[in-house]
Amino acid sequence: MKIFVTGIGVVSAIGLNAEENLRSMKSMVTGISKSSTHNLMLGEVKLSDEQIIKMFDLPNEDFSRTTLLALLAAKEAWGNNKHHSGIRTGLISSTSVGGLDRTEKFYFESPNDKSSASYKLMTHDNGRTTERVAVELGISGFIGTISTACSSGANAIMQGARLIERNKLDRVIVGGSDPLALYNIKGFSSLSIYDQDICKPFDESRKGLNLGEGAGFLILESEQSIIITRNKPHCILSGWNNAADAFHQTASSPNGKGAYLAMINALIKAKITSEKIDYINAHGTGTGNNDLSESIAIQKVFGDNIPPFSSTKGFTGHTLAAAGAIEAVYCVQSLQSQLIFPNINFSIPMKETGMLPETNYRSNVSVENVLSNSFGFGGNCTCLIFSNAN
């Protein structure tokens, strides 16, 4: 069974929609800059909560930024789709931060604001965003939330594909959303993996990641669904797999076991060999552990025939649960426009592997199959493969 991708939506530090994101990467313009609030390099979306609420004419509710960013991307992906009695439609969203930005606000305000009620905390859970997006899109079928750290967005896409494949749904909107929150910023800083300058994925001199915020969503449809919707497929989701190496609470295994298994089994699912992959959108966080572990896994899978690869986190920062979904959108754009995205800020190859990511924006190239890696804490590793629909 083919799983068709018929819609994409994305918001990040480099753009408020898919077209703006693509334009920024073509221009090799990063969205990461020094934050005046936190004095760190962050990938911030250039819209306030109030601006997004006004944009969608939303009611006076206690919206988390997770929800607002999700609405931006989900509504773009949904586009002009309509509901139909012959199409079973579901929604799977993902997040790590959830409503933590609102919880923080409550925490800092409640000692001085006696009117601040604890019941507000009940609307800050991870599932709240999924439920709110479902309301806005009119979806009342299957609704689910995934939180597996930085592989969450990719796992939401994978679960959506599985539900279609098993004839449980005909159409699923899948993706992820995460904002910047003080808790996460302080947390990653405490792990000594935060780069005080702009991150340098796969570079020998890399010092860590930069956090970012954003959301990405895709529409997945079965053949039965597109017969009714008449949507033109952008591409197909041809392969997927999740593997957990369970090596450490936060670190990837040194030998890249989980990443290797996820890539190998995704290739088997897609029924293609490694030689058929034309581009790898790597997880590439810029941390010492992740980039080396992923590089070792890529070498094990591809041997001496490593295709062009890059991490796009030098543009957006690491958007946590949203990363896999945002980068899935970029993979779809790679296939649509026949291009390969650059790995900016790279200069020196890692001494252990000598691998050279793609450092130039390349257009007019032949791209038939794209592999996307997303790895989370606890060794939760997911790989997706997107292929041309023809």
C-alpha positions as CSV (number, residue, x, y, z in Angstrom):
1,M,0.0,0.0,0.0
2,K,1.2,3.5,-0.9
3,I,1.1,6.3,1.7
4,F,0.8,9.6,-0.1
5,V,1.9,12.9,1.3
6,T,-0.5,15.6,0.0
7,G,0.0,18.5,2.3
8,I,2.8,20.2,4.2
9,G,3.0,23.0,6.7
10,V,5.9,24.4,8.7
11,V,6.9,27.3,11.0
12,S,10.4,27.8,12.3
13,A,13.0,30.5,13.0
14,I,13.6,30.8,9.2
15,G,10.0,31.2,8.1
16,L,6.3,31.3,8.9
17,N,5.4,28.8,6.2
18,A,6.8,26.2,3.9
19,E,7.7,28.7,1.1
20,E,9.6,31.1,3.5
21,N,11.5,28.2,5.0
22,L,12.6,27.0,1.6
23,R,13.6,30.5,0.5
24,S,15.8,31.0,3.6
25,M,17.6,27.8,3.0
26,K,18.2,28.6,-0.6
27,S,19.7,31.9,0.6
28,M,21.7,30.0,3.3
29,V,20.2,32.4,5.9
30,T,20.1,31.0,9.5
31,G,17.4,31.9,12.0
32,I,19.6,31.4,15.0
33,S,20.7,34.5,16.8
34,K,21.6,35.7,20.3
35,S,18.5,36.1,22.4
36,S,18.3,39.2,24.5
37,T,16.1,37.4,27.0
38,H,18.3,34.3,27.7
39,N,21.7,35.6,26.4
40,L,22.0,32.3,24.3
41,M,21.9,31.4,20.6
42,L,18.3,30.5,19.9
43,G,16.1,29.8,16.9
44,E,13.1,32.0,17.7
45,V,9.9,32.2,15.6
46,K,9.3,35.8,14.7
47,L,5.7,36.0,15.9
48,S,4.4,36.7,19.3
49,D,1.6,34.6,20.9
50,E,-0.7,37.6,20.6
51,Q,0.0,38.0,16.9
52,I,-0.9,34.3,16.3
53,I,-4.1,34.6,18.3
54,K,-5.2,37.6,16.4
55,M,-4.2,36.0,13.1
56,F,-6.7,33.1,13.7
57,D,-9.2,35.2,15.6
58,L,-9.0,32.7,18.5
59,P,-11.2,32.9,21.6
60,N,-9.9,34.2,24.9
61,E,-8.3,31.0,26.2
62,D,-5.1,30.1,27.9
63,F,-3.3,28.9,24.8
64,S,0.2,27.5,25.1
65,R,2.8,28.5,22.5
66,T,3.0,24.8,21.6
67,T,-0.6,25.0,20.5
68,L,-0.3,28.3,18.7
69,L,2.8,27.1,16.7
70,A,1.0,23.8,15.9
71,L,-2.0,25.7,14.6
72,L,0.2,27.7,12.2
73,A,1.7,24.6,10.6
74,A,-1.3,22.3,10.8
75,K,-3.6,24.8,9.2
76,E,-1.1,25.4,6.3
77,A,-0.8,21.6,5.8
78,W,-4.6,21.1,5.9
79,G,-5.1,23.9,3.3
80,N,-8.5,23.5,1.6
81,N,-9.2,20.0,2.6
82,K,-12.8,19.1,3.4
83,H,-14.3,16.4,5.6
84,H,-16.1,13.6,3.8
85,S,-18.2,10.7,5.1
86,G,-16.1,8.3,3.0
87,I,-12.7,9.4,4.5
88,R,-11.8,8.4,8.1
89,T,-9.6,11.2,9.2
90,G,-7.3,11.3,12.3
91,L,-4.7,13.5,13.9
92,I,-1.5,12.6,15.6
93,S,0.5,15.4,17.1
94,S,3.7,15.3,19.2
95,T,5.5,17.5,21.7
96,S,8.1,17.4,24.4
97,V,7.6,20.8,26.0
98,G,3.8,20.7,25.9
99,G,2.3,23.6,27.9
100,L,5.4,24.1,30.0
101,D,5.6,27.7,28.9
102,R,2.3,28.4,30.5
103,T,3.2,26.3,33.6
104,E,6.3,28.5,34.0
105,K,4.2,31.6,33.7
106,F,1.9,30.3,36.4
107,Y,4.9,29.3,38.6
108,F,6.5,32.8,38.5
109,E,3.2,34.7,38.8
110,S,1.3,32.7,41.4
111,P,3.2,33.8,44.5
112,N,2.3,37.4,43.8
113,D,-1.1,36.9,42.1
114,K,-3.7,35.6,44.4
115,S,-6.2,35.3,41.5
116,S,-4.0,32.8,39.8
117,A,-5.8,29.5,40.0
118,S,-4.1,26.1,40.1
119,Y,-6.8,24.7,37.7
120,K,-5.0,26.4,34.9
121,L,-2.3,23.8,35.2
122,M,-4.9,21.3,33.9
123,T,-4.7,22.8,30.5
124,H,-0.9,22.6,30.1
125,D,-0.5,18.9,29.4
126,N,0.9,17.5,26.2
127,G,-2.4,16.3,24.8
128,R,-4.0,19.8,25.1
129,T,-2.4,20.9,21.8
130,T,-3.6,17.9,19.9
131,E,-7.1,18.4,21.2
132,R,-7.1,22.1,20.2
133,V,-5.8,21.5,16.7
134,A,-8.4,18.8,16.3
135,V,-11.1,21.3,17.2
136,E,-9.8,23.9,14.8
137,L,-9.6,21.4,11.9
138,G,-12.9,19.7,12.7
139,I,-11.3,16.3,13.3
140,S,-13.3,14.0,15.6
141,G,-11.9,10.6,14.6
142,F,-8.7,9.1,16.0
143,I,-6.7,11.7,18.0
144,G,-3.4,10.8,19.6
145,T,-0.3,12.5,21.2
146,I,3.3,11.2,21.1
147,S,6.1,12.3,23.4
148,T,9.4,10.4,22.8
149,A,11.7,13.3,23.1
150,C,13.5,14.4,19.8
151,S,12.1,11.5,17.8
152,S,8.5,12.5,18.6
153,G,7.6,14.2,15.3
154,A,9.0,11.3,13.2
155,N,7.1,8.8,15.4
156,A,3.9,10.7,14.9
157,I,4.4,10.4,11.1
158,M,5.2,6.7,11.4
159,Q,2.2,6.0,13.5
160,G,-0.1,7.8,11.1
161,A,1.4,5.7,8.2
162,R,0.8,2.5,10.2
163,L,-2.9,3.4,10.9
164,I,-3.5,3.9,7.1
165,E,-1.6,0.7,6.2
166,R,-3.7,-1.3,8.6
167,N,-6.9,0.2,7.2
168,K,-7.8,2.0,10.5
169,L,-7.8,5.4,8.8
170,D,-7.8,6.9,5.3
171,R,-6.2,10.3,6.0
172,V,-4.1,11.5,8.9
173,I,-2.5,14.8,9.7
174,V,0.7,14.2,11.5
175,G,3.5,16.3,13.0
176,G,4.9,18.0,16.0
177,S,5.3,21.3,17.8
178,D,7.6,22.7,20.5
179,P,8.3,26.2,21.8
180,L,11.3,27.5,23.7
181,A,10.9,27.2,27.4
182,L,13.2,28.2,30.3
183,Y,13.1,24.7,31.7
184,N,14.5,23.1,28.5
185,I,17.0,25.9,28.0
186,K,18.4,25.5,31.5
187,G,18.2,21.7,31.2
188,F,20.3,21.4,28.1
189,S,22.7,23.9,29.4
190,S,23.1,21.8,32.6
191,L,24.2,18.9,30.4
192,S,27.1,20.9,29.0
193,I,25.9,20.4,25.5
194,Y,24.8,23.9,24.6
195,D,27.0,25.9,22.2
196,Q,27.4,29.5,23.2
197,D,28.0,30.3,19.5
198,I,26.1,29.0,16.5
199,C,26.0,25.2,16.3
200,K,28.3,23.3,13.9
201,P,26.8,19.9,13.1
202,F,29.3,17.3,12.1
203,D,32.2,19.6,12.6
204,E,35.3,18.6,14.5
205,S,35.1,21.8,16.6
206,R,31.4,21.4,17.4
207,K,30.5,22.2,21.0
208,G,26.9,21.5,21.3
209,L,23.4,22.4,20.1
210,N,21.3,25.5,19.9
211,L,17.6,25.2,20.8
212,G,14.9,26.4,18.4
213,E,11.1,26.4,18.3
214,G,8.6,25.6,15.6
215,A,6.1,23.1,14.2
216,G,5.7,20.9,11.2
217,F,2.8,18.9,9.9
218,L,2.1,16.7,6.9
219,I,-1.1,15.2,5.4
220,L,-0.9,11.4,4.8
221,E,-3.5,9.8,2.6
222,S,-4.4,6.4,1.3
223,E,-5.2,5.8,-2.4
224,Q,-8.8,5.6,-1.5
225,S,-8.6,9.0,0.1
226,I,-7.0,10.8,-2.8
227,I,-9.5,9.3,-5.2
228,I,-12.1,11.3,-3.2
229,T,-10.1,14.4,-2.3
230,R,-8.4,14.5,-5.7
231,N,-5.3,15.9,-4.0
232,K,-2.1,15.7,-6.0
233,P,0.6,13.8,-4.1
234,H,3.8,15.6,-3.3
235,C,5.5,12.2,-2.7
236,I,5.1,9.0,-0.9
237,L,6.2,7.9,2.6
238,S,7.8,4.6,1.5
239,G,9.7,3.5,4.6
240,W,9.9,3.9,8.3
241,N,11.3,2.2,11.4
242,N,11.9,2.9,15.1
243,A,14.6,1.2,17.1
244,A,15.7,1.8,20.7
245,D,19.2,1.1,21.8
246,A,18.5,2.0,25.4
247,F,22.2,2.8,26.0
248,H,21.8,5.8,28.2
249,Q,19.1,8.3,29.5
250,T,20.4,11.1,27.3
251,A,23.4,9.9,25.1
252,S,23.3,7.9,21.9
253,S,25.2,4.6,21.9
254,P,28.8,5.0,20.8
255,N,28.5,2.4,18.0
256,G,25.3,3.9,16.7
257,K,23.3,0.7,17.1
258,G,19.8,2.2,17.4
259,A,20.4,4.6,14.5
260,Y,21.8,1.8,12.3
261,L,18.9,-0.5,13.0
262,A,16.3,2.2,12.3
263,M,18.0,3.1,8.9
264,I,18.5,-0.6,7.8
265,N,14.9,-1.6,8.7
266,A,13.4,1.6,7.0
267,L,15.2,0.6,3.8
268,I,13.8,-2.9,4.1
269,K,10.3,-1.4,4.6
270,A,10.8,0.8,1.5
271,K,12.1,-2.2,-0.5
272,I,15.1,-0.3,-1.7
273,T,18.9,-0.7,-1.2
274,S,21.1,1.9,0.4
275,E,22.4,2.8,-3.0
276,K,19.0,4.2,-3.9
277,I,19.1,7.0,-1.3
278,D,20.0,10.3,-2.9
279,Y,20.0,12.5,0.2
280,I,20.1,12.1,4.0
281,N,18.6,14.8,6.2
282,A,20.6,13.9,9.3
283,H,19.6,14.4,12.9
284,G,22.9,16.3,13.4
285,T,22.4,18.2,16.6
286,G,26.0,19.6,16.9
287,T,26.7,17.7,20.1
288,G,29.9,15.6,20.4
289,N,28.1,12.3,21.1
290,N,25.2,12.5,18.7
291,D,27.1,13.5,15.6
292,L,29.8,10.9,16.0
293,S,27.3,8.1,16.8
294,E,25.1,9.0,13.8
295,S,28.2,9.3,11.6
296,I,29.3,5.8,12.6
297,A,25.8,4.4,11.9
298,I,25.7,6.1,8.5
299,Q,29.1,4.5,7.6
300,K,27.8,1.1,8.7
301,V,24.7,1.4,6.5
302,F,26.2,3.0,3.4
303,G,29.9,1.9,3.5
304,D,32.0,3.7,0.9
305,N,28.9,5.1,-0.9
306,I,27.6,7.7,1.5
307,P,25.1,9.9,-0.3
308,P,25.0,13.7,0.2
309,F,23.9,14.4,3.7
310,S,23.3,17.5,5.9
311,S,21.8,18.7,9.1
312,T,19.4,21.6,8.7
313,K,19.6,22.4,12.5
314,G,22.1,25.1,11.7
315,F,19.2,27.0,10.2
316,T,16.4,26.3,12.8
317,G,18.1,25.2,15.9
318,H,17.1,21.9,17.5
319,T,13.3,22.1,17.8
320,L,13.0,18.9,19.9
321,A,9.8,17.1,19.3
322,A,9.0,19.2,16.3
323,A,12.4,18.5,14.6
324,G,11.4,15.2,13.0
325,A,8.3,16.8,11.5
326,I,9.9,20.0,10.4
327,E,12.7,18.0,8.7
328,A,10.2,15.7,7.1
329,V,8.7,18.8,5.4
330,Y,12.2,19.7,4.2
331,C,12.5,16.1,2.8
332,V,9.3,16.5,0.9
333,Q,10.6,19.9,-0.5
334,S,13.8,18.2,-1.5
335,L,11.8,15.7,-3.6
336,Q,9.4,18.4,-5.0
337,S,12.1,20.8,-6.0
338,Q,14.9,18.3,-6.7
339,L,17.4,19.9,-4.4
340,I,19.8,19.2,-1.5
341,F,20.0,21.4,1.6
342,P,23.4,22.6,2.9
343,N,25.0,21.9,6.3
344,I,26.0,25.4,7.2
345,N,28.8,26.3,9.6
346,F,30.8,23.3,8.7
347,S,34.6,23.6,8.1
348,I,36.6,20.7,9.7
349,P,35.6,17.0,9.3
350,M,35.5,14.8,12.4
351,K,38.8,13.0,12.9
352,E,37.1,9.7,13.7
353,T,35.2,9.4,10.5
354,G,36.4,12.1,8.1
355,M,32.8,12.5,6.7
356,L,32.0,15.6,4.7
357,P,28.4,16.9,4.8
358,E,27.0,18.9,1.9
359,T,27.9,22.5,2.5
360,N,26.4,24.1,-0.6
361,Y,22.8,24.5,-1.6
362,R,22.4,22.3,-4.7
363,S,19.5,22.5,-7.1
364,N,18.7,20.7,-10.4
365,V,19.9,17.4,-9.0
366,S,18.2,14.0,-9.3
367,V,16.5,13.2,-6.0
368,E,14.3,10.1,-5.9
369,N,14.6,8.8,-2.3
370,V,15.3,10.9,0.8
371,L,16.1,9.4,4.2
372,S,15.4,11.4,7.4
373,N,16.9,10.6,10.8
374,S,15.4,11.6,14.2
375,F,16.9,10.4,17.5
376,G,15.6,11.0,21.0
377,F,16.7,10.6,24.6
378,G,16.9,7.0,25.8
379,G,18.1,5.9,22.4
380,N,14.7,6.2,20.7
381,C,15.8,6.3,17.0
382,T,13.4,6.7,14.1
383,C,14.1,6.8,10.3
384,L,11.7,7.9,7.6
385,I,12.1,7.4,3.9
386,F,10.3,9.6,1.3
387,S,10.2,8.8,-2.4
388,N,8.9,10.3,-5.6
389,A,5.3,9.3,-6.2
390,N,5.7,8.5,-9.9
